[in-house]
């Protein structure tokens, strides 16, 4: 893999590995990189391809997503899958994909917990060829204009706190562990500073890995069987989307948290987006 011919962020990650890791480890680490579809605000982009907020195209008989007892959900982002480049996640190659979330704008005081609450969010796939109409949000919600996003395919890297490194390296080997978990290597990767909106790829979390909010923390004092089962469970989940704080967006919750959607491999293959799970981490 010639990092000189790759997009800037991908070349940066590969260069950091080759500078800080021994050759055998750096090449093995580079093979772990996953391509992801990243998207950033751009006034020149076509909002029909990828956008934050806006008014979705929904079938006329589809109710606006609602959390019973709390209120309607806000549109966080929408994508024309047929116009997107392909990343590593097995998304449909056509249709529309929308992410809705109860973003707290209707709360008079305390925001309810969104953890493990399936009604607090929706991931909606509209197959190509479906009759759709442009829909305005319910009047109680802000009607945020669509914010066009430019898209690109770039590589992402696992963080040092991820289970991925232990899945692919013998981290019980002192030489391996010292190199992979080296502070200078982590600083060179600088994943936090380069965190973007993305579909698929490796997520980055400001706290413990956000996936652990679903599968539980890594069992540190347990037998090998329990640890192996935990790692196997982690491997079943894929990052569907990641939205870090976004000061360029006019969305209500844009700069107040890190938003993640995960989905099991078999559910993604079956297009069961209703089984996606949402995780929120505070800024």
One Martini backbone bead per residue (centre of mass of N, CA, C, O) as a GRO file, in nm:
protein
  283
    1UNK     BB    1   0.090   0.040   0.028
    2UNK     BB    2   0.081   0.368  -0.101
    3UNK     BB    3   0.070   0.659   0.086
    4UNK     BB    4   0.123   0.878  -0.143
    5UNK     BB    5  -0.173   0.803  -0.297
    6UNK     BB    6  -0.334   0.897  -0.062
    7UNK     BB    7  -0.515   1.043   0.132
    8UNK     BB    8  -0.409   1.239   0.378
    9UNK     BB    9  -0.519   1.077   0.626
   10UNK     BB   10  -0.413   0.800   0.539
   11UNK     BB   11  -0.112   0.879   0.515
   12UNK     BB   12  -0.080   0.965   0.810
   13UNK     BB   13  -0.131   0.689   0.945
   14UNK     BB   14   0.088   0.525   0.796
   15UNK     BB   15   0.327   0.704   0.872
   16UNK     BB   16   0.305   0.664   1.179
   17UNK     BB   17   0.354   0.359   1.179
   18UNK     BB   18   0.638   0.365   1.028
   19UNK     BB   19   0.777   0.544   1.254
   20UNK     BB   20   0.679   0.375   1.540
   21UNK     BB   21   0.701   0.089   1.413
   22UNK     BB   22   0.786  -0.196   1.347
   23UNK     BB   23   0.769  -0.344   1.045
   24UNK     BB   24   0.586  -0.587   1.122
   25UNK     BB   25   0.371  -0.413   1.275
   26UNK     BB   26   0.302  -0.191   1.069
   27UNK     BB   27   0.187  -0.375   0.844
   28UNK     BB   28  -0.031  -0.507   1.020
   29UNK     BB   29  -0.172  -0.242   1.101
   30UNK     BB   30  -0.242  -0.137   0.814
   31UNK     BB   31  -0.439  -0.383   0.751
   32UNK     BB   32  -0.667  -0.263   0.957
   33UNK     BB   33  -0.762  -0.060   0.786
   34UNK     BB   34  -1.062   0.137   0.719
   35UNK     BB   35  -1.290   0.225   0.503
   36UNK     BB   36  -1.465   0.542   0.488
   37UNK     BB   37  -1.740   0.759   0.502
   38UNK     BB   38  -1.688   1.094   0.482
   39UNK     BB   39  -1.831   1.408   0.625
   40UNK     BB   40  -1.855   1.759   0.522
   41UNK     BB   41  -1.890   2.073   0.511
   42UNK     BB   42  -2.045   2.219   0.202
   43UNK     BB   43  -2.161   2.461  -0.012
   44UNK     BB   44  -2.100   2.283  -0.290
   45UNK     BB   45  -2.273   2.063  -0.217
   46UNK     BB   46  -2.503   1.806  -0.250
   47UNK     BB   47  -2.780   1.759  -0.044
   48UNK     BB   48  -2.881   1.480  -0.170
   49UNK     BB   49  -2.642   1.300  -0.072
   50UNK     BB   50  -2.558   1.482   0.194
   51UNK     BB   51  -2.715   1.561   0.517
   52UNK     BB   52  -2.807   1.788   0.756
   53UNK     BB   53  -3.101   1.778   0.814
   54UNK     BB   54  -3.404   1.876   0.710
   55UNK     BB   55  -3.621   1.725   0.458
   56UNK     BB   56  -3.761   1.440   0.412
   57UNK     BB   57  -3.814   1.146   0.216
   58UNK     BB   58  -4.142   1.010   0.243
   59UNK     BB   59  -4.385   0.820   0.277
   60UNK     BB   60  -4.713   0.916   0.313
   61UNK     BB   61  -4.770   0.659   0.531
   62UNK     BB   62  -4.539   0.762   0.711
   63UNK     BB   63  -4.467   0.821   1.014
   64UNK     BB   64  -4.336   1.018   1.226
   65UNK     BB   65  -4.100   0.985   1.440
   66UNK     BB   66  -4.167   0.857   1.779
   67UNK     BB   67  -4.170   0.917   2.131
   68UNK     BB   68  -4.350   0.791   2.354
   69UNK     BB   69  -4.409   1.063   2.583
   70UNK     BB   70  -4.198   1.286   2.435
   71UNK     BB   71  -4.175   1.282   2.104
   72UNK     BB   72  -4.040   1.389   1.832
   73UNK     BB   73  -3.801   1.341   1.597
   74UNK     BB   74  -3.494   1.428   1.466
   75UNK     BB   75  -3.310   1.515   1.194
   76UNK     BB   76  -2.968   1.444   1.143
   77UNK     BB   77  -2.952   1.258   0.869
   78UNK     BB   78  -2.890   1.218   0.505
   79UNK     BB   79  -2.893   0.962   0.228
   80UNK     BB   80  -2.776   0.879  -0.098
   81UNK     BB   81  -2.670   0.570  -0.170
   82UNK     BB   82  -2.629   0.584  -0.488
   83UNK     BB   83  -2.411   0.845  -0.446
   84UNK     BB   84  -2.221   0.692  -0.277
   85UNK     BB   85  -1.949   0.586  -0.171
   86UNK     BB   86  -1.755   0.310  -0.082
   87UNK     BB   87  -1.702   0.135   0.195
   88UNK     BB   88  -1.698  -0.117   0.453
   89UNK     BB   89  -1.999  -0.103   0.471
   90UNK     BB   90  -2.307  -0.292   0.408
   91UNK     BB   91  -2.472  -0.107   0.223
   92UNK     BB   92  -2.692  -0.007   0.034
   93UNK     BB   93  -2.691   0.089  -0.324
   94UNK     BB   94  -2.979   0.215  -0.247
   95UNK     BB   95  -3.150   0.480  -0.155
   96UNK     BB   96  -3.252   0.589   0.170
   97UNK     BB   97  -3.088   0.742   0.466
   98UNK     BB   98  -3.199   0.781   0.810
   99UNK     BB   99  -3.145   0.992   1.107
  100UNK     BB  100  -3.304   0.973   1.420
  101UNK     BB  101  -3.362   1.202   1.715
  102UNK     BB  102  -3.383   1.268   2.049
  103UNK     BB  103  -3.250   1.602   2.124
  104UNK     BB  104  -3.410   1.790   2.364
  105UNK     BB  105  -3.591   2.042   2.264
  106UNK     BB  106  -3.857   1.945   2.450
  107UNK     BB  107  -3.712   2.000   2.710
  108UNK     BB  108  -3.750   2.168   3.019
  109UNK     BB  109  -3.502   2.002   3.153
  110UNK     BB  110  -3.448   1.692   3.159
  111UNK     BB  111  -3.282   1.455   2.998
  112UNK     BB  112  -3.342   1.167   2.886
  113UNK     BB  113  -3.253   0.856   2.862
  114UNK     BB  114  -3.107   0.681   2.568
  115UNK     BB  115  -3.034   0.423   2.683
  116UNK     BB  116  -3.181   0.151   2.563
  117UNK     BB  117  -3.383   0.334   2.363
  118UNK     BB  118  -3.556   0.269   2.077
  119UNK     BB  119  -3.744   0.539   2.060
  120UNK     BB  120  -3.500   0.765   2.048
  121UNK     BB  121  -3.465   0.622   1.762
  122UNK     BB  122  -3.392   0.614   1.397
  123UNK     BB  123  -3.348   0.390   1.117
  124UNK     BB  124  -3.410   0.475   0.771
  125UNK     BB  125  -3.507   0.281   0.486
  126UNK     BB  126  -3.553   0.377   0.142
  127UNK     BB  127  -3.630   0.232  -0.124
  128UNK     BB  128  -3.597   0.218  -0.433
  129UNK     BB  129  -3.905   0.336  -0.588
  130UNK     BB  130  -4.034   0.487  -0.373
  131UNK     BB  131  -4.291   0.673  -0.277
  132UNK     BB  132  -4.223   1.022  -0.220
  133UNK     BB  133  -4.220   1.298   0.020
  134UNK     BB  134  -4.185   1.605   0.130
  135UNK     BB  135  -4.108   1.667   0.480
  136UNK     BB  136  -4.212   1.820   0.755
  137UNK     BB  137  -4.181   1.886   1.058
  138UNK     BB  138  -4.309   1.917   1.332
  139UNK     BB  139  -4.399   2.214   1.485
  140UNK     BB  140  -4.227   2.159   1.757
  141UNK     BB  141  -3.999   2.170   1.557
  142UNK     BB  142  -3.730   2.251   1.407
  143UNK     BB  143  -3.665   2.394   1.078
  144UNK     BB  144  -3.393   2.265   0.930
  145UNK     BB  145  -3.181   2.322   0.706
  146UNK     BB  146  -3.005   2.184   0.473
  147UNK     BB  147  -2.670   2.047   0.515
  148UNK     BB  148  -2.423   2.017   0.315
  149UNK     BB  149  -2.214   1.731   0.221
  150UNK     BB  150  -1.902   1.619   0.183
  151UNK     BB  151  -1.752   1.332   0.029
  152UNK     BB  152  -1.531   1.057   0.141
  153UNK     BB  153  -1.263   0.820   0.119
  154UNK     BB  154  -1.124   0.679   0.419
  155UNK     BB  155  -0.913   0.592   0.659
  156UNK     BB  156  -0.928   0.396   0.959
  157UNK     BB  157  -0.847   0.361   1.310
  158UNK     BB  158  -0.772   0.202   1.585
  159UNK     BB  159  -0.778   0.228   1.903
  160UNK     BB  160  -0.605   0.141   2.191
  161UNK     BB  161  -0.892   0.059   2.339
  162UNK     BB  162  -0.947  -0.152   2.147
  163UNK     BB  163  -1.011  -0.490   2.067
  164UNK     BB  164  -0.859  -0.519   1.792
  165UNK     BB  165  -0.565  -0.557   1.875
  166UNK     BB  166  -0.615  -0.827   2.037
  167UNK     BB  167  -0.720  -0.984   1.779
  168UNK     BB  168  -0.421  -0.935   1.604
  169UNK     BB  169  -0.242  -0.939   1.868
  170UNK     BB  170   0.020  -1.021   2.094
  171UNK     BB  171  -0.015  -0.849   2.397
  172UNK     BB  172   0.169  -1.043   2.581
  173UNK     BB  173   0.388  -0.918   2.428
  174UNK     BB  174   0.601  -0.678   2.521
  175UNK     BB  175   0.689  -0.564   2.246
  176UNK     BB  176   0.407  -0.520   2.130
  177UNK     BB  177   0.275  -0.351   2.355
  178UNK     BB  178   0.480  -0.119   2.363
  179UNK     BB  179   0.427  -0.024   2.070
  180UNK     BB  180   0.107   0.005   2.052
  181UNK     BB  181   0.094   0.173   2.352
  182UNK     BB  182   0.245   0.411   2.273
  183UNK     BB  183   0.232   0.747   2.323
  184UNK     BB  184   0.364   0.848   2.059
  185UNK     BB  185   0.177   0.693   1.869
  186UNK     BB  186  -0.088   0.813   1.968
  187UNK     BB  187  -0.010   1.107   1.908
  188UNK     BB  188   0.034   1.065   1.600
  189UNK     BB  189  -0.257   0.983   1.535
  190UNK     BB  190  -0.472   1.175   1.654
  191UNK     BB  191  -0.789   1.089   1.653
  192UNK     BB  192  -0.947   1.318   1.782
  193UNK     BB  193  -0.862   1.557   1.585
  194UNK     BB  194  -0.970   1.351   1.328
  195UNK     BB  195  -1.264   1.360   1.378
  196UNK     BB  196  -1.560   1.243   1.203
  197UNK     BB  197  -1.797   1.206   1.002
  198UNK     BB  198  -1.948   0.868   0.961
  199UNK     BB  199  -1.951   0.562   0.769
  200UNK     BB  200  -1.825   0.344   0.933
  201UNK     BB  201  -1.563   0.207   1.053
  202UNK     BB  202  -1.385   0.351   1.302
  203UNK     BB  203  -1.430   0.461   1.601
  204UNK     BB  204  -1.439   0.747   1.829
  205UNK     BB  205  -1.381   0.795   2.184
  206UNK     BB  206  -1.360   1.003   2.467
  207UNK     BB  207  -1.402   0.754   2.617
  208UNK     BB  208  -1.497   0.482   2.627
  209UNK     BB  209  -1.584   0.267   2.423
  210UNK     BB  210  -1.900   0.285   2.291
  211UNK     BB  211  -1.956  -0.022   2.266
  212UNK     BB  212  -1.955  -0.078   2.579
  213UNK     BB  213  -2.253   0.032   2.616
  214UNK     BB  214  -2.351  -0.255   2.503
  215UNK     BB  215  -2.137  -0.503   2.600
  216UNK     BB  216  -1.951  -0.394   2.797
  217UNK     BB  217  -1.693  -0.426   2.977
  218UNK     BB  218  -1.397  -0.540   3.008
  219UNK     BB  219  -1.292  -0.842   3.133
  220UNK     BB  220  -1.026  -0.850   3.361
  221UNK     BB  221  -1.141  -1.068   3.590
  222UNK     BB  222  -1.109  -1.357   3.409
  223UNK     BB  223  -1.157  -1.595   3.211
  224UNK     BB  224  -1.091  -1.688   2.888
  225UNK     BB  225  -1.388  -1.740   2.807
  226UNK     BB  226  -1.511  -1.461   2.875
  227UNK     BB  227  -1.323  -1.292   2.696
  228UNK     BB  228  -1.386  -1.437   2.429
  229UNK     BB  229  -1.690  -1.369   2.431
  230UNK     BB  230  -1.659  -1.062   2.431
  231UNK     BB  231  -1.500  -1.039   2.165
  232UNK     BB  232  -1.713  -1.175   1.989
  233UNK     BB  233  -1.931  -0.962   2.041
  234UNK     BB  234  -1.778  -0.720   1.925
  235UNK     BB  235  -1.754  -0.844   1.628
  236UNK     BB  236  -2.074  -0.820   1.568
  237UNK     BB  237  -2.017  -0.513   1.555
  238UNK     BB  238  -2.105  -0.215   1.376
  239UNK     BB  239  -2.042   0.084   1.237
  240UNK     BB  240  -2.272   0.305   1.108
  241UNK     BB  241  -2.237   0.582   1.288
  242UNK     BB  242  -2.077   0.916   1.323
  243UNK     BB  243  -2.122   1.213   1.552
  244UNK     BB  244  -1.970   1.478   1.624
  245UNK     BB  245  -1.921   1.767   1.718
  246UNK     BB  246  -2.098   2.064   1.552
  247UNK     BB  247  -2.046   2.406   1.495
  248UNK     BB  248  -2.176   2.428   1.191
  249UNK     BB  249  -2.442   2.346   1.308
  250UNK     BB  250  -2.808   2.401   1.366
  251UNK     BB  251  -2.853   2.182   1.537
  252UNK     BB  252  -2.946   2.125   1.852
  253UNK     BB  253  -2.719   1.869   1.918
  254UNK     BB  254  -2.440   1.916   1.766
  255UNK     BB  255  -2.252   2.030   2.042
  256UNK     BB  256  -2.338   1.798   2.294
  257UNK     BB  257  -2.229   1.529   2.137
  258UNK     BB  258  -2.170   1.182   2.084
  259UNK     BB  259  -2.274   0.995   1.801
  260UNK     BB  260  -2.401   0.649   1.782
  261UNK     BB  261  -2.424   0.372   1.548
  262UNK     BB  262  -2.520   0.030   1.578
  263UNK     BB  263  -2.471  -0.303   1.419
  264UNK     BB  264  -2.532  -0.604   1.330
  265UNK     BB  265  -2.434  -0.795   1.081
  266UNK     BB  266  -2.703  -0.955   1.027
  267UNK     BB  267  -2.883  -0.698   1.024
  268UNK     BB  268  -2.749  -0.560   0.787
  269UNK     BB  269  -2.785  -0.787   0.579
  270UNK     BB  270  -3.115  -0.773   0.641
  271UNK     BB  271  -3.205  -0.469   0.677
  272UNK     BB  272  -3.227  -0.414   1.011
  273UNK     BB  273  -3.246  -0.096   1.116
  274UNK     BB  274  -3.435  -0.135   1.371
  275UNK     BB  275  -3.169  -0.274   1.530
  276UNK     BB  276  -3.034  -0.041   1.594
  277UNK     BB  277  -2.792   0.128   1.809
  278UNK     BB  278  -2.770   0.383   2.053
  279UNK     BB  279  -2.504   0.626   2.137
  280UNK     BB  280  -2.412   0.851   2.408
  281UNK     BB  281  -2.162   1.107   2.447
  282UNK     BB  282  -2.015   1.336   2.622
  283UNK     BB  283  -1.826   1.639   2.614
   0.00000   0.00000   0.00000
